[in-house]
């Protein structure tokens, strides 16, 4: 084989490598920026139900009753209610891909301080109705139904109802508080974003490369859910005067800080030196958690008795 032929084969070889690499990059980009966002958002919207099992407040020696709430959009939401002994009550809203049992220890310490507690399964989860999880954009309707139930209880004063939520439950709780004067206080832990605009407020520069994929995921979610033009949560919070206790891990402080800064009413923030998305403050620091939450709720709901 002549030197010229060898050179030609060599050039052809590297040309083929370059074409293959280019095509591989294109395929990977299509998957990362189109395929993966579609798969992820559709996976999130089709939740798997986690059964309640045999767990109940009775396991913690708490008296309770089974309740069924009906939301504005006519879904039945199932939960437990632990009666109040101090004329105040708290709605507990669990995280995504869970059920009311994930809040049972929150219910325990609140009940020990006399608070009535209503914990329920969010729509599409546990034993509640719903077949398509619309990324939390309708979960505030469950909160409204829970607050209305508590306000109808004879042992609860109508102006002494608070909401405490974790992660997706925190978004639902905060979103509900921006739209209702019936919520007297709100405690949120691990509150992240509810719209693409909220996501961009919390975005770190190192994740900018994923912005196109995340934008597409939100667009697909809105189209599948049929819920366009959602108000960014950080904008809605700016109109809220409800007392707020915001608990956030250091790693997601940018998101939590945006909501905290926007809030116009009495507010407190607890920044925990923890990595990632954290909603375990009760278990990691039980004494401080109880002290902060009870102190905040007492101030917001019971101070008028003094």
N, C-alpha and C positions, 0 to 999 in steps of 0.2 A: 504493500500500500504506500502510495507516494505521500510525501510530506503535505502536499496540497490537499489530498483526500482526507488525510488525518485531521488537518486543520478544519476542513469543512464539517466532518463528523463531530469534531469538538464543539464548533460553533452551534451546530444543530442540537447537540446534547444540552448545552447550557440554555439555548433558546427554549427547548422543551421544558427544562426545569423552571425557567422563568414563567412560562405560560401556565404550567401546572400550579406554581406558587400563587400566581395572580388569581387564577380561578378558585383556588382553595381559600384565599383571602376574601374573595367576593362571596363564596358560599358561607363562610364563617360570619361575615358581616350581615348577610341576609338572616342567618339563624339568630345571631345575637341581637340585632336591632329590629327584627320583624317576628321571627318565629318564637323566640323566647318570651317577649312581652305578651304575645297572644296566649301562649301556653300558661304563663304565670297568672295573668289576670283571670282567665277562665277557670283555672284551678282554684284560685281564691274564692271565686264567686259560687263555686259548687262545693260547699263545705261538707265534711263528713260529720255525722252526728255522733257525739260521745254520750253514751247512755248514763243516766243518773245512777243506776244500780241501787244498792241498798243503803246508800249514805243519806243521812238526814240530820237536821239540827238536834234530834233526840239523842244522837250519838254523843253530843256535848252537853246533855242534860238541859236542853233548851226546849221550852214549850213553843209549839208553832201550829199554824194551820196551813193547809194547802190552798192556794189561790189561783184563779184564772182571770187574767186581765184581757180586755178587748181593746185593741188599738183603733186609732182613727181610720186606718185602712182595713179594719175588720179582721185582723189576725188575732188568734188566741195565744196569749203569752202565759206560760205556767211557771209558778214559783212557790215560795214559802214566805209566810209572814210571822215574825216573832213580835208579840205585842209590846207596846211602849209602857214604861212606868214613870216617865218624866215629861210626858206630853209632846215629845219630839220624836222624829223618825228619820231613818236614812235609807235611801234606795241604793242597792249595791249592783253594779253593772260589770260583769266579768269580761275577760279578754276574748279575742277571736279564737275560734276552734276550741271552745270549752263549754262549760255549763255552770249553773249556779253553785255546784259543789266547790268550785274553785274559789268561792268567796266565803265559805262557811266559817273560817277562822276570823275573818273580818267581822262577820256577824256575831261571833262569840264575844269579842272584847267590847263591841258596841253595846250589845245586850247587857253585859256586866255593868255598864255605866248607865243603864236605864233606857237606852234608846230603843225604839221600835225599829225593826229591820225587815226590809222587803228585798229578798234576793230572788232573781228570776233567770230563766233561760232566754237569751237574746233570740230574736227571730231567726229561723233556719237552724237553730242549734238546740241541743238538749231535747226537751219535750214540747217546745213551742212550734207554732205554725211557721210556714214559709219554706220555699224551695230554692230561691235564688238569693244569695247574699250580695246585696248591692253595695259592697265595699264600705259599709257603715253609713251610707248616705240617708238611710231611713231609720236607723236605730234610735234616733231621738224620739220617734213616735212611741217606742216601747217605754222610754223614760217618762214621757208625758202620761201614759196610761198608769204607770206605777205611782207617780206623784198624785194623780187624781184619786187612786185607790186609797192612799194614805190620808189624803185630806178628808175622805169620807169616813174614816175610822173615828169613833166617838172619843177615844182616848188620846187622839193626836190633834194638836192645834193646827189649823190650816196654814199658818204662817211659820211653822217650825218643821219644815221638811227639807232635807238636804240630799245630795246625790254624791256617791263615791264610786269612781270607775277606774279600771286598770286597762292600759293599752287601748285597744279598740273601744273598750267600755269607757275609757277616759275621754276619747274623742266624742262618743255619743253623749256623755254627761255634760261636757263643756258645750257642745253644740246645742243641747237642750236648754242649758242655762242661758244661752244667748237669745233664745226665742220664747222664754217663759218667765213671767214674773212670779210664778208659783214656787220656784226653787229658791230657798232662802240661803243656801250655801252650797258650794261645790268643791269636792276634793278630787284631784286627778293625779294619777301616777303613770308615767310612761306615755304621755300624750305626744303622738306624732302628727302626721299630716293627713288631711282629709281631701285636699284637692291638689292639683299640680302646682298651683300658685303657692300653697303652703309648703309643698315639697321644695320649691325653689328657694323659699326663705331660709329653709334649714340646710340647703345643699352646701356641702364642703367642696372646695376646689378639686380635690383628688377624685371626686366622683363626676366631674363635669362630662366625662366621656360617655356617660350613660344617659345623659339628658334626653337625646332623641328617642331612645328605647322607652324611657319612663314616660315621656310625653305621649307616645303611641299607646302605652298601656292604659293611661288615663282616658284617652279618647275612645279606646275600645270598650273600657268599662262603662263610660257614660252612654255609649251607643247601645250596648247590650242591656244595661239597666234601664234605659229610657228615662234618665234623669239628667237633663242638660242644665247648664248655667247654675252650678252650685256655688254659693257664696263662699269664698275662702274663709277658713275658720279664724285666721288671725285678724281678718277684717271684721268679722262678726263679733269677736271678743272685744274689739275696740268700742262696741256699743253696749257692753255688758257692765252692770254695776253690782252684780252679785258677788258677795265675798268669796274669795278664791284661795285655796291652798294647793299649790302646784309642787309635786314631787318629781324630780328628774335626776337621771344619772348624768354624770359629767360628760360622758361620751355623746349624749343626745341633748346637751344643754342648749344648743343653738335653736332647736325646735321649741323646746319648753320656754326658753327665754323670750322668744317672739310672742308667745301667748301671754306670758306674764307681763311683759312690757306693755302690751296692748290693753290689758284689763284696766278698767277705770275705777272699780270699787275697791274696798279693803282687800288686801292681798298679802300672801306670804309665800315664800319659795324655800324649798329644802333641796339643796343640791348635794347629791350623794356621790362620793368618789368611787364610782363603779363603772366598769366597761360595758359597752354595748347597750342594748335595749333591756332595761331592768324594771321588773314590777314585783320584786321580792322584798321590799323594804320591811314589811311586817315580820318576815321570817329572819331576815339578816340582822335587823336592829329592832327587835320587838318593843323594848322599853321606850326608846326614843320615838318610834312610830306611834305607839299608843299615846304618849305624852303630847306629841304634836297634833295628832288628829283630834283627840278628845279636847285638848285645849282650844283648838280652832273651832270645833263644833259647839262647845260650851259658850264660847264668846259670841258666836253667830246666832245660836238658837235659844240659849237659856239665860243670857245676861239680863234680859228684861225682867226676870223673876227677882233679881237682887235689888 
